[in-house]
Amino acid sequence: MIRIENLRKTYRAADGREVEALADIELEIGAGEVFGIIGRSGAGKSTLIRTLNLLERPSAGRVLIDGEDITTLDSEGLYALRRRVGMIFQHFNLLGAKTVADNIDWPLKATGHTNAAERAVRVKELLALVGLSEQGHKYPSQLSGGQKQRVGIARALANRPQILLCDEATSALDPETTQSILRLLLDINRQLGLTIVLITHEMQVIRTICDRVAVIDGGRIVESGRVADVFLHPRHPVTRSMVAQSDALAAASFDPAHAYMKDKLRGTLVRLTYIGDVTYQPILSRIMAGAKVQITILQGEVSSIKDVPFGQLLLELEGSEDDIREVFAELDRHQIHHEVLQ
């Protein structure tokens, strides 16, 4: 569906220096996928997502949608592209002097839909889709932040796009409203088969909705893959830092370097990771029942990444090296990832 090849974007600074915003970007995003791009402020994620509808023109490289290089489009082709690619924004960008219904109707008018009755039917469909059927007559100032973003989503869907771009669509919302908007986007993805590309600085957003993720830092993709793999086994220091910050409370609850724990820990400190159906099976208890190793559970979590259940346990194993190796071999046999921490 979307392929980005060797993409670069540079700007000319006021002092004449050339500033590199994106460098050597290579990405593939599948049709119907929810793909996340995460990075800290200034990492280049907003610039990257805006190249997908040419709000930012790349300095070099190609962006292909369904095999067509959109960087070669003329003005007529660009007009058609922006009907196929909808976009929602962090700060809603609604027209304050127009009603909710008129805000949703506006892109239909702008793209040449002259039949008012057909437009009204489409607006009614979209209001129902985003849960605002009773709010069409109101003005943006009368809505909550979450309702405003729902209007933004409906407006972005007005022309039946194939792709929906989300530019920090939840960062201006409180946590409860963020979850409701993410559920709405996931429902839209499943009902309409839309490809969704979103950028965020919040790992929880990626964990809730995305199938795959790319981590961007300094204008370069430093890590990408399935969300479960990147979240549970981060390789790059930036990814590890972001994962740790997103799980700060859990991380703070156990610190093996703390003086108290240094005195108490006598064995091998191990982190186990379960992914999928194995999360809810009593495999660990079966392994330990026949093992000559003493086990202490120090910390644990069972949760999910999108629809994939996972579990993580922090254990202390006490026993001989041979006996511990036997435990590791059994864990491998059941495809339970283990990592020796100390």
C-alpha positions in Angstrom: 0.0 0.0 0.0 2.6 2.6 1.1 6.3 2.3 0.4 8.9 5.0 1.4 12.3 4.7 -0.3 15.4 6.5 0.7 13.4 9.6 1.8 15.3 12.8 2.8 14.0 16.2 3.8 16.3 19.2 4.4 15.5 22.8 5.3 17.5 26.0 4.8 18.1 27.7 8.1 18.1 31.5 8.5 21.9 31.6 8.6 22.1 29.6 5.4 22.9 26.3 6.9 21.2 23.2 5.6 19.3 21.4 8.3 18.5 17.7 7.8 15.0 16.8 9.1 14.7 13.3 7.6 17.5 11.0 6.3 17.5 7.6 4.6 13.9 6.7 5.6 12.8 3.2 4.4 9.4 2.0 5.4 6.6 -0.3 4.1 3.0 0.0 5.4 0.5 -2.7 4.5 -3.1 -2.1 3.3 -5.5 -2.1 6.3 -2.7 -1.9 8.8 -2.6 0.5 11.8 1.0 1.7 11.7 2.6 3.9 14.4 5.5 6.2 14.2 6.9 7.2 17.6 9.6 9.5 18.7 10.4 12.4 21.0 9.7 16.0 20.2 11.8 17.2 17.3 12.6 13.6 16.1 11.0 14.2 12.7 7.8 12.3 13.0 5.5 15.2 12.0 7.6 15.9 8.9 7.6 12.3 8.0 3.8 11.8 8.2 3.2 15.0 6.2 5.3 13.6 3.3 2.5 11.0 2.8 0.1 13.6 1.5 2.8 16.0 0.3 2.0 18.7 2.8 5.8 18.4 3.0 7.6 17.7 -0.2 10.7 15.5 0.3 14.1 16.7 -0.9 14.9 13.3 -2.3 13.5 9.8 -2.4 10.1 8.4 -3.3 6.8 7.8 -1.6 4.7 5.2 -3.4 1.0 4.6 -2.7 -0.4 1.6 -4.5 2.8 1.6 -6.7 2.4 5.3 -7.8 5.2 7.7 -6.9 3.2 10.6 -5.4 6.3 12.9 -5.5 5.9 13.2 -9.3 2.2 14.3 -9.2 1.2 17.6 -10.8 -1.5 19.8 -9.2 -4.4 17.8 -10.6 -2.9 14.6 -9.3 -2.2 16.1 -6.0 -5.8 17.2 -5.7 -6.9 13.6 -6.3 -4.3 12.3 -3.8 -5.7 14.4 -1.0 -9.2 12.9 -1.6 -7.6 9.4 -1.1 -5.6 10.4 2.0 -7.5 12.0 5.0 -5.8 13.6 7.9 -6.7 14.5 11.5 -4.8 17.0 13.6 -3.7 17.5 17.2 -5.6 20.7 17.6 -8.8 19.8 15.7 -8.6 22.7 13.1 -12.4 23.1 13.1 -14.2 26.1 11.6 -15.6 27.9 14.7 -18.2 29.8 12.8 -19.8 26.7 11.3 -21.8 23.9 12.9 -20.6 20.4 13.4 -22.6 19.3 10.3 -21.2 22.1 8.2 -17.6 21.3 9.3 -18.1 17.7 8.0 -19.9 19.0 4.9 -17.1 21.4 4.0 -14.6 18.9 2.5 -17.5 17.5 0.4 -18.2 20.9 -1.0 -14.5 21.7 -1.5 -14.1 18.6 -3.7 -17.0 19.3 -6.0 -20.0 17.4 -4.5 -22.7 19.8 -5.6 -25.8 17.7 -4.7 -26.9 19.0 -1.3 -29.2 16.1 -0.5 -26.4 13.5 -1.1 -24.0 15.5 1.0 -26.6 15.7 3.8 -27.0 11.9 3.8 -23.2 11.4 3.9 -22.9 13.9 6.8 -25.6 12.0 8.7 -23.7 8.7 8.1 -20.5 10.2 9.5 -22.1 11.7 12.5 -23.5 8.3 13.4 -20.2 6.6 12.7 -18.3 8.8 15.2 -21.1 8.8 17.8 -22.3 12.4 17.3 -25.8 12.0 15.8 -27.3 14.5 18.2 -24.6 17.1 17.9 -24.8 18.1 14.3 -26.5 21.5 15.0 -23.9 22.6 17.6 -20.8 24.7 17.2 -17.3 23.6 18.1 -17.2 25.9 21.1 -20.0 23.9 22.6 -18.2 20.6 22.4 -15.7 18.8 24.6 -12.2 18.1 23.3 -13.0 14.5 22.6 -16.1 15.5 20.6 -14.1 18.0 18.6 -11.7 15.3 17.7 -14.6 13.1 16.6 -15.7 15.9 14.3 -12.2 16.0 12.9 -12.3 12.3 12.3 -15.7 12.5 10.6 -14.4 15.4 8.4 -11.3 13.4 7.4 -13.5 10.5 6.3 -15.9 12.6 4.3 -14.5 11.8 0.9 -14.0 8.0 1.7 -10.2 8.0 1.8 -8.1 4.8 1.6 -5.6 6.1 4.1 -6.1 8.1 7.4 -3.1 10.1 8.8 -3.3 11.0 12.5 -0.9 13.8 13.6 -0.7 13.5 17.4 -4.5 13.1 17.4 -4.8 12.3 21.1 -2.0 14.3 22.7 -4.4 17.2 23.6 -6.8 14.9 25.3 -7.1 13.5 28.8 -6.4 9.7 29.3 -10.0 8.5 29.4 -10.9 10.5 26.2 -7.7 9.3 24.5 -8.9 5.7 25.0 -12.3 6.4 23.6 -10.8 8.0 20.5 -8.3 5.1 20.1 -11.3 2.7 20.3 -13.1 4.7 17.6 -10.1 4.6 15.3 -9.7 0.9 15.8 -13.5 0.4 15.0 -13.1 2.5 11.8 -10.0 0.5 10.8 -12.0 -2.7 11.1 -15.3 -1.5 9.7 -13.9 0.4 6.7 -10.6 -1.5 6.1 -8.7 1.9 6.2 -5.0 2.0 6.5 -4.1 4.2 9.5 -0.8 5.9 10.0 -0.4 7.7 13.3 2.4 9.6 15.0 2.7 10.0 18.7 5.2 10.4 21.5 3.1 8.1 23.8 4.0 4.4 24.0 0.6 3.6 25.4 -1.1 4.8 22.2 1.1 2.5 20.1 0.5 -0.4 22.5 -3.3 0.1 22.4 -4.0 0.4 18.6 -1.0 -0.4 16.4 0.0 -3.5 14.5 3.5 -2.4 13.8 5.7 0.6 14.8 8.7 2.5 13.7 10.8 4.5 16.2 12.3 7.7 14.8 15.2 9.6 16.3 17.2 12.5 14.8 15.3 12.1 11.5 16.2 8.4 11.1 14.3 5.2 11.7 16.3 3.5 14.5 14.0 0.4 15.0 10.8 -1.0 13.6 8.7 -4.2 13.7 5.7 -5.7 15.3 4.6 -3.7 18.4 4.8 -6.8 20.7 8.4 -7.4 19.6 9.5 -3.7 19.8 7.7 -3.1 23.1 8.8 -6.3 24.9 12.3 -6.6 23.4 13.5 -3.1 22.5 17.0 -3.0 21.0 17.8 0.7 20.4 18.6 2.9 23.5 15.9 5.4 22.5 13.3 2.7 22.3 14.4 1.2 25.6 14.2 4.6 27.2 10.7 5.3 25.9 9.4 1.9 27.0 10.9 2.4 30.4 9.3 5.8 30.8 5.9 4.4 29.7 6.1 1.8 32.4 7.8 4.0 35.0 5.6 2.9 37.9 6.3 -0.8 37.4 10.0 -0.1 36.8 10.2 2.0 40.0 8.6 -0.8 42.1 11.7 -3.0 41.8 15.3 -1.9 41.6 17.9 -4.7 41.9 20.7 -2.0 42.3 19.1 -0.7 45.5 21.2 -1.3 48.5 18.5 -3.3 50.2 18.0 -5.6 47.3 21.7 -6.1 46.8 21.8 -7.7 50.3 18.8 -9.8 49.6 19.5 -11.2 46.1 21.5 -14.4 46.2 20.6 -16.2 43.0 20.2 -15.4 39.3 17.9 -12.6 38.3 15.8 -13.5 35.2 13.1 -11.8 33.2 10.6 -14.1 31.4 8.3 -12.9 28.6 5.2 -14.7 27.4 3.4 -13.7 24.2 0.1 -15.1 23.0 -1.9 -18.1 24.3 1.0 -19.3 26.4 0.4 -16.3 28.7 -2.6 -18.0 30.3 -1.2 -21.5 30.6 0.4 -22.9 33.8 3.7 -23.7 32.1 6.0 -22.1 34.6 4.5 -24.0 37.5 4.9 -27.3 35.6 8.5 -26.6 34.8 9.3 -25.6 38.4 7.5 -28.6 39.8 10.2 -30.9 38.4 13.1 -28.6 38.7 15.8 -28.6 41.4 15.7 -24.8 41.5 14.2 -22.5 44.1 12.1 -19.7 42.6 11.1 -16.3 44.0 8.7 -14.1 42.0 9.8 -10.5 42.5 7.5 -8.7 40.0 4.9 -9.6 37.4 2.5 -8.2 34.8 -0.2 -9.7 32.6 -1.6 -7.4 30.0 -2.1 -7.0 26.2 -0.7 -5.2 23.3 -3.6 -4.5 21.0 -5.3 -7.9 20.8 -2.2 -9.9 21.8 -1.9 -11.0 25.5 1.5 -11.0 27.1 3.0 -11.6 30.5 6.3 -10.6 32.1 7.8 -12.0 35.3 10.9 -11.0 37.2 12.3 -14.1 39.0 15.2 -15.0 41.2 16.4 -18.5 40.6 18.6 -20.3 43.2 20.4 -23.5 42.3 23.4 -25.0 40.5 24.4 -23.7 37.1 23.4 -27.1 35.6 20.0 -27.0 37.2 19.3 -23.5 36.1 20.4 -24.4 32.5 17.8 -27.2 32.5 15.1 -24.7 33.5 16.2 -22.4 30.6 16.1 -25.3 28.2 12.5 -26.1 29.2 11.6 -22.4 28.8 13.0 -22.5 25.3 11.1 -25.6 24.5 7.8 -23.8 25.4 8.9 -20.6 23.5 9.1 -18.5 26.7 11.8 -15.8 26.2 14.2 -15.5 29.1 16.8 -12.8 29.8 19.4 -13.0 32.5 19.7 -9.6 34.2 22.4 -10.4 36.8 
